[in-house]
Amino acid sequence: MDDFLRLSADTARFTYGAPRAFAFGDGGGLLWFLRSTGPTDALDSLWVLDTATGAETRLADPRELCPGGPPGPGPDARPHAGSGTAPGGLPVAERRLRERIRLVAAGIGSYALSGDGRSAVFALHGRLYRVAAGAAGPPEEVPVAGPVFDPRPDADGSRTAYVTGDALHLAPGGRISPDDGARWGIAEFAAAEELGRSRGHWWSPDGQTLLAARVDESALQRRWFTDPAHPELPAEDFAYPEAGGPNADVQLWVLGTSGTRVRVDWDAGAYPYVSDAGWATGDAASAAAAAGTAAGEILLTVHDRLQRTVLLLRADPATGRTRELSRTQHPRWVDPMVPGTPARLPDGRMLTAADTPGGAARGLAVDGVPLTGDGIQVRRAAGVHGGRLLVEAGLRDPSEQQVLLLDPETGAATPLADGPGVNSVLADAGTLLLTHADADGIRRTVRTPDGREFTPADLSQPLPYRVAPVLERVTEHGVPTALVLPRGHVPGRRLPVLVDAYGGPGYQDVSAEPRRWQAKQWWADRGFAVVTTDNRGTPYVSPAFTHAVYRGFSGVTLEDQVAALHALGARHPDLDLGRVGVRGWSYGGYLSALAVLRRPDVFHAASAGAAPTDFRHYDTAYTERYLGLPQEDPGVYERDALIPDAPKLTRPLLLTTGLADDNVHPSHTLRLSRALTDAGRPHRLLALPGVTHMTPGGTREKVMALELEFFREVLG
């Protein structure tokens, strides 16, 4: 590998040493976070910043707690089948959850705060630790029944709930969930991968009961992995919800520490997905009191299977009975891209996401009355600050994001952070953490109610490139595009084109966040004009733009990619459209293979990594949201499948898959390879033993080096 790729691998793509996982505690007086000691240190420690002084204190160092402990996740970090932990010391449930939330850091992966925010618990290599802010000694190790996953403390931090062996336990105490063959206290695959819910148990504010998810996966098919590099090991399997097939049966129960059990009752047959759950606390608890409901109420958000209707329900923990608080509907699907909604405001009114007429903007509504108009694309509701709604939204180009304060009565917007770039916010009791990202890097500022400001230290590797892509909106659809040229490019020199894009729902490529442009500049400096296009179906342009892929991925995706490429070629004559390569991973891998199979006149070579080649074999929640049920409209799935196109291949194609990928199973790539072989179509296959969907441990950079050789060979 060259210097850039080696640096990217050693720094986990320039993320090691950067603070992350921020959470306010003690009424905004403390800011907790995770950070390693520097740009090549993978092991995150637990830190706290005192917002009165700005002083940072390291409360837990994984090296001190586990001297010589297991290394971080790497290419071979797969579990031994039948065991409770992976070779790296992670419980299997935690290793899989890290895949779901795309966490590559080692050491302390996550933590949870007590109700007062003055103490925290965390798991390290399956062991449970507790630590308080201001503690003089090291964290206390808490005795447990087995390898610990997802520990959560009660209100005062005296007891901790955790999962081990698919059962929910208390420390001190013992098992609290029944032994009924189900998995307790965890988030099922669909919730963690597609619905934004990564946890499965929640303490009540008084610390006397737990709301717990019960997950029955017995109806699901099993998917299997074998590692060709370790034939002495047995296979690993896991439950997977395939499109058109059964989902996990998810129930919610209120488990009392005294042994009481109450099931939360809603129409789970009609609304099988739980995207959020928990107890009303803080403003929500005040709202519950204002609305005349019981103290300690439960709030849960549920979806129908095709995600056209989303309900916010209130549940009585004593009886389990539920009552509907709000209903959000859309004839295609309710887009899950507005975190923080639905929610109840401090005065008891309901805050929901609401598209403006014609789908021009995603906005907010209060008790069903629209609050925002076409000029604001709301991306996240971040809470209440100074009596106004705190939101992250787009006011200008989709590549940027602003932080706004909205008047909950009039919708009048006041910018709080609106400089060029991507701005985001975390708030508690008047204290703010503002993050600003642009071409010059990422900067974080803590701002207290009395106006003092502090900057949490960032020890990550400075970004090697300052990238200023040429951003343009093209075609009649206003498709966002970005063009990155070699540094020092001399106008008039023709360049082969490399389309480097994702193109799928739920992810925006063309953004002012600077880290994502580093690899693109590396490609450009290797002699390519790098083109990235956010075709219709991607988020943050407008709801109508996003909903364009309803009942079909391939047509819209490929149409926009081709049209955007031609539009950029007309504007930038140095782009040699006679030499066009395309690369991508996951949906981007699907786009890449699709491009050379169906438009070989436009795309002349492709590198397709982890491509879902037949969405009939992808998961329920994602696939059915956009394509519907395969048994009701099989033609949609047939049109989007790549396998039938195998005999059409006439261009060079490199297929790559990680053989431990539990998101896009390697069978997707292997089925396409087999179809190409059966059709006599030459192609290249790179199968990576032990590698997951995240391609950790420098795997991504090694693959990039091989891709470079491939494109130089086939594009000249």
N, C-alpha and C positions, 0 to 999 in steps of 0.2 A: 504493500500500500504506500501511496505517497504521503507527504507530510500532512495535508489537510485531512485525508481519510483517517490517518493514524490519530490525529488530534481529535477528530470527531468521535472516533471509537473510544478513546481514552477518557473523554469527558461526557460520554453518553449524550452526544449531540449538543454539547455546551450547556447541559443542565446540572451536572454535579456542582455542588457549592452554592447553588442558588437557593434562597429560602423558598419554602413552599408549605402547603397545608396550614394556612393561617387560620386562627380562631381567637376571637376576643373572649376574655374571662374577667370575672370580678368587676362587672359593670363597666367594662371598657378600660379598666385599670391595668390589665395584663394583655399582651399579645403573644400567644403561643405559636410556635412554628417548628418545622423540621429543616435541618441544613447539615450538610457535611462540612468537613474542614477545608475543602479546597476543590479545585477544578478536576482533579483526577481521583478524588476520594468518593467511593460509591456508598459509604456507610453514613446514613443520616442519623444525626443526634437530635434530641429534643431540647428546644430552647424556649426561653420566655423573655419578652421585652417589657420592662416597666414603663408604662406610658407617662408616668410622672417625671421620670428622669432620663428616659431613653437608654438606660443601661440594659445590656443583654447578659443573660446567665444561661450557661449550659447546664441542664438539669439531669440529662441522661446521655451517657456516651456508650454505644454498643461495644466498643473495644474494652472498656473497663468492666462492663457487666458480663461479657462473654469473651474473655481473653482467648485468642486462638480459635474463636468461634467459626461456624461454617461461613464460607464465602457467599457473596451476593449471587443473584440469579445470573446464569450464563447459558451458553448454548446447550449444555448437557444437564440443566437443572430440571429434569423430569422426575416424577415420583416413582418409587418402586411400587408396583401394583400390589394391592392388598395391605399396604402400610399406611400409617396416618400422617407421615411426613415425607417430604421430598428430600433428595440427597443434600440439598443446601440447608436443611434444618427447618424449612417452612412446612407447616401443616398443609396438606393437599388443598383444603378449602381456601387457605390464604393465597397459595400459589395461583389457583384458578381465579380468585377475585382480582389479584394483581393484573392478570391478563385482561379481565373485564374492564378495569379502570385505567389500563395502559400505564401501570406503574413500573418503572425500570430501576428505581433506586433500591439499595439494600439497606441493612441496618434496621432502624425503626421505620416501618412502612407507614404507620398511622398511629393515632392516639385518640382518646376520647376524654372530654372534660367532665368533671362533676357538675352538678347543677349550679353551684356558685362560681364555677370557673376558676377555682383556686387550686385544684389538684387534677391530676391526669393519670390514666392507666394506659398501658401499651403492652403489646406482645412482642417478644424477641426470641426467635428460634423456638417458638412453642411455649415459652415461659411467660408468666404474668408478672408485671411490675407496676408499682404505684409510687407516685412522687408528688410532692406539694411544692408550689412556688414558695421560695424562701427557705426550703429545707436545707439544713446544714450538712446532712450526710447524703450518701448515695440513695438511689431508689430502693424501695423495699420489694423484695421478691415475695409474692403471695403464693402459698401452697394451692395447687390445683389438682384436678382429677385426671388430666391428660393434656396433650398438646393444645394450646389455647389459640382460639380464633375469635376475632372481633370482640374484645372485652369492652364493657360499658359500665361506668360507675353510676351509683345512685346519686341522689341530690346532694348528700353531704360527703360522698366519697367513702363511706364506711363499708359498703358492699359493692361487689362487682359481678355483673352477669357476663358470661362468656360461653362460647360454643366449643365443645370437644366431642369427637365421635358422633356428630350430627345430633347431639343433645344439648339442651340449655342448662347451664349450671350456675350456681352462686358461690362466691368466695367472700367471706366464710359462708358455709352452708354446704349444699350438695345439689344433686340433680333436681330441677324444678319442672322440667317437661316430662310428659308421660313416655313410657317405652312402648310405642305403638307402631314402630317400623317406619315412621315418617322422619323427615329431617326438620329439626326445630331451630329457629333463631337465625336462619340464613336467608339470603335473597336467591331465588332461583335464577337460572341462566337468562331467561327472557328479561327479567327485571333488571339484572345487573348489566347486561350487554346492551339492551335496547330501550329501557324505560327510565334509566337514571336513578334507580333505587338499588343501592349496594349494601344495604343492611337489612336485618330481619328481626331485631328486638329493640324495645324502647322502654325505659324506666318511666313510671308515673312520677309527677312532681313531688309526691310525698314519700317516694321510695318504698311503697308497700306492695306494689304490683308491677308486673311487666306485661307490655303488649308484645306478643310473639307471633311470628309467622310459622305456620305449620305447612310444610311442603311435601306433597306426595308425588314422587316421580315414577311410580310403578307402571303407569300407562305409557311412558315414553320409551322410544327405541334407545338402545345402547349404541354408542359409538366407541370404536376401539383404536388404540395406537399400539404399534410395536416398533421398537427402535432397532433398525438393522445394525447399528453400531454396537448394540448390546444384546446379542441373540440369547444370552444366558438369562435375561430377565423376562418374566411373564408380561403379557400385554396389560395395558391400562385401559379402563373403560369409564364412560361417564354418560349421564342421561342427556339427550339432546331433543329439543322440540322442533321437529322438521315441519316445514310449511305444509298445511293441509292436515297434519296429524294432531295428536292430542298435545295439550299443554300440561304442565304441572298443575295439580290441584292445590291452590293456595288458599289457606284459611288464616284468619287472625283470631288469636285467643288472648284473653286477659288472665294471666296466671298470678295468683296471689302468693306471697311468700309464706302464707299460712296453709297453702294447699288448695285454695279455691280455684275453680276454672270456669270461665265464661266465654262462650264463643261469640264473636262479633258477627251479626247476622245481616247480610245483604244478599242481593240476587247474584251470586257468584257465577251462576250459569250464564246470565246475560252480560255480566261485567267481570270477566275472569282475571283481568290484569289489575294489580295494585301498584301504582307508580309512586305513591307516597303514603306515609302513615306516621302517626305519632300522637303525642299528647299536647293539648293546648297549653302553651307556656307563654309567659311574657305578655306581649300585646294580644296574642290570640286568646289567652286566658282572661284578660280584661274584657275582650270582646265577648267571650262566652258569658261572663257575668252581666255585661250590658244587655245581652240578648236574653237574659233570664234562664240560662241553661245551667246544668249541674257543673260544680267545680270538678276539675280533672277530666274534662271530656276528651274523647278521642276524635281526631280528624283523619280521614283517609280519602284518597283520590283513586277512583277506579275507572276502568275503560272497558268498553265492549271489545269483542275480539278484533273487529276491523278498525277500531279506534276512531269511529265517527262520533261517538258520544263519550264525554268525560263528566263524571259526577264527583262533586265534593260532598262527602257524607260526614255527619256528626254521629258518633256512637256513644251510648251510655255504657260506661264500663261495668255498672252493676247488673244490667240486664242483657247487654249486647245488642239491643235494638238500635237501629240506625234511622236517621232522618236526612233527607236531601237538602243541602244548603245551596248548591248551584249546579247548573247543567250547561255544558258547552257542547255545541254540535257543529258539524261541518259535513256537507254531502260527500266529500272525498275522504279527508281524514283531519282530525284535530292535530295540528302540528305540535309536537312536543318541545319546540324550541323556545318556549318562554318559561324558564324556571322561575319559581316564586309565585306562580299562579296555578290553580285558584287558591285564594287565601282570604282570611277574614281580617278586616281592618280593625284598629282599636275601638272604633265606634260601633262595631257589629256589622257594618256593611260588607258586601262581598266584592272582592277584586278578582276579575277574570280577564283572560286574553280575549280579544275580539278583533276580527278583521274588519277593515273599513269597507264600505260598499265597493264592489268590483274587485276586491282583493288587492288593492293598491298598497296597503300598509297593514302591518300587524300592530295592533294597539292594545289599549286597556279599556275596560269598562268597570264602572262601579254600580253594583246592583242592576246590571244590565244596561246602564246608560253609558254610551261611548264617551270616553274621557279624552282620547287623542285622535288626531286626524291623519291625513295622508302624508304630512310632512315629517312624521316621526315613526321610525321602524323600531318598535320595542323589542329588545332581545332578552332582558331579564328584569324582574322586579326584585330589588335588593333590600326592601324593607321600608321603614318610615324614619325620617330624619327631620327633626325640627317641625313636626306636624305636616310635612309634605312627603309624597312618595319618592323614594330613591330608586331610579331606574338606570339601566344601561341601554342605550339606544343608538340608532344611526340617524344622523341628521343630514349627512352629506354623501360622499361616495361609500358604497358598501364595504370597502376595504377598511374604513375607519369606524370607530365607536366612541361615543361620548357618554358621560355621566350627567344625568339631569335630575333636578328636583321638580316634581309635578304637583301643582295644587290639586288636591283631591276633589275640589268642588268645580273648578273651572277648566282644569287641564293645562293651565298656563305653565310653560316650561322655563326653568331657570338653569342655565348651564353651571355645573359644578366643576367639571373637568372636560374641556372640549378642545384641547390642543390637537394638532394633526397627529394621527396615530390611533392606537387602540387604548382606550381608557377603561378601567374597571374599578370596582369599589367593594369594600367590606365595611360594615358599620355595626356599632353597638353603643347604646347609651350616649350618643353624641360624638363618639370617637370614630374616626374614619381611617381606613387604610386605602389609599389611592395608588393605583398602579398605572403607569404610562409606558407604552411600548411604541417605538418608532425605529427608523433606520439607524439611529445612534445607540440603540440598546433598550434595556428595560430598567425603569426606575420606580422605586416604591417609597411612599411618604406616609407616615403616621401623623394625623392631624387631630389634636385634642380640642375639646370644646372651648378652651381658653386661648386657642390660636397657636400653641406650641407645635413644632414639627420635628419629627425624627425620621431617620432613614435606616431601616434594617440592613445590616451588612450583606452584601452580595459577594460571595467568594468564587463565583463561577469564572470560567475562562472567558476573557474578552472575545467578542466575536471577531473572527479573522477578516471578514469582509463587511464593508458598509455598502449595502446593496440598495440601489434606488431603481427598482424596476419601472419600465414605462407602462403606466396603467391607462387602459383605454376601454371604453364601452363600445361594443360593435354589434352589428346586425340590427334588424328591426326590433329585436327583443332586448337590446341594451345589455348584452352579455358582458360581464366583467372579464377582462383579459390582462395579462402581464407579460412583458417581454424583457428578458435579461440577456444582454450581449456581453461578449468577452471584454474584460477591462482593457482599455487601450485599443478597442476595435477601430479600424480605419474604414470610414465610409467608402463604399464601392467594392469592398471585399465580400464576395458571396459566401454565405454560411449555410451548412446543413442545419436543418431544423430538428430540435428535439421537443416534442410535446410531452410535458411532464405534469400530469394532472391527476386528480382524484375523480371528480365529476359526479360523485354520488350524493344522495340525500344525507343531510346531517353534518356535512363538513364543508367549510369554506377554505379554499386554497388561496385566493387572491385577497390577502390581508396585510395590513401594515405591521403585523407581528414579525420581528426581524429574524428570529432563529430559523423560520421555515425557508428563508431565502438563501441561507448559507450553501446548502448542497446545490441549489440551482445555479449559484454563481460559480461553483466548482465545475459544474457541467459546462457552463458557458465558456469558462477559461480553458476548457479542453477543446474548444473550437466550434461550439454549437451556438445557435440562436435558440434560447430556451423559451418556449411558449407555454403559458399556463392559462387555462380557460375554466371559469366557473359556469358551466352550461346550466340551462334550466333544470330545475330539480334540486339544486344546491340552495342553501339558506341565505337569508338576509337581504335579498333584493326586494322581494315582495311575496306575499302569500300566493298570488297567481303564478309568479315565476316558479316558486317551489312546487306547487301542485301540478305543474305541467307534465310530470312523469306519472301521473295517475294512470294505472292500468297499462304501463309500458315504459321500461327503462331504455331499451336499445335505440328506438327510433329518435327520440328527442335528444338523448345524449350524443349520438353520432351526428345528427343533423347540425346541432349547435357547434360541436367541435370542428366539423368540416367548414361550416360557414365562417366561424371566427378565424380559422387558419387562413382562409382565402382573403378575408377582410384585412388581416394583418399583413399578408403578403402584398396586397395592393398598396398599403400605406408605407411599407418598409421594403424597398426593392432589394435589400441585401439578404432577405430570406430566400433561400433556394428551395422552392417548393417541389423541385424534382428530386430532393433528397430529404425525406421526412421520416424520422423515427419517432416512436411513441413508447413511453414507459410508465409503469404505475404499479401500485400494490393494493390488494384488496379490491374495492370497486374500481380503483385505477388500473389494476391488472385486468379486470373484466373489460374496461374501456379499451385497453391496449390490444388485447386479443380480438375484440370486436372490430377494432379499426382495420387491422390487416385482413381479417376474414371477409368483411363486407365492403370495405372501401380500399382495395389494394391500389386503385388509381390515385389515391391521395396519400396513403401511408405505406411506406416502403420497407419497414422493419419494425418489430415490436418486441419489447421485453415485458412479459406479463407475470407479475408475482402474486401469489395467493389469490388467484382469480376465482370468484364464484361462477363456475361455468354453466350451472343449471340451478336456477333459483328454487326449483322444486326440492332441492336438497339443502337449502339454507333455512334459517330459523323462522319461526312463526311470526313473532311480533314485528320484526323488520319487514319481512317479505310481504306478508298479507296486508300490512298498512298501505302499501303502494300498489300491489298487484292483485289483491283479493285472494280468495280461496282457489287453489288449483283445480279442485273438483268442480267448482262452479264456472270457471272460465279457463279451461286448459289451454286455449289458443294463446292467451296472454303469455303464459309460461313457455309455450313452445316457441313463440316469436323471440323471446328474450334469451333462450338457451343457445349456447355456442356449439354444443356437440353436433347438431345437424349440419353446421357450416364447415366441419372439418375437411370434407373433400374439396372445398373451394380454396384452400390455402395455397397461395402462390408466392408469398413473401417470406423472408426469414423471420422465424419466431422462436424466442427463447422463453421457455416456461420455467418458473421457479416456485417451489413450495417448501414450507417447513413441515417436516414429518411429525412434529408435535403440535401442530396448529389446531387448537380446539375451537376456533372461531370459523375460519374457512378451512374445513377439513381437507387434508391432502388428496382425498378421493376426487375432489373437484378437478384439480390439475391432472391427476392420473387418468381420469375418465377421458378428458380431452386428448391427452397424449395417446391413449389407446385408440381413440377414434381416428386420430391423425395417422397412426401407424397402420391401422386397418385400411385406411384410404390410400396408403402409399405416399403420404405427404411428409417430406423431410422436416424435422424440427429439432430443437435442442431442449433437453430436460435437465434441470438442476434441482435435485432432491436433497434437502438439508436435514440429516438426522439430528433429532433432539431439538430442533429450532421451532419456536412458537411464532404466533402471528406478529409479535412485536419485534422480532429479529434482534434480540439483545446481544450484549457481549461483543460488539463489533461485527456481528454478522452482516448487518445492513451495509456497512462500508466495504466488506469483502465482496459482497454481491455487486455493489456499484463498480468496483474495479473490474469485475468480470463483464458487467454490462458495457463498460467503456470499450473493452477489447472487442466485444460483439458488434457494437455500433460502428466502430472504426473499420472493422472488416467489411461489414455488409453495406455501409453507406459510403465507403471510400473517403 
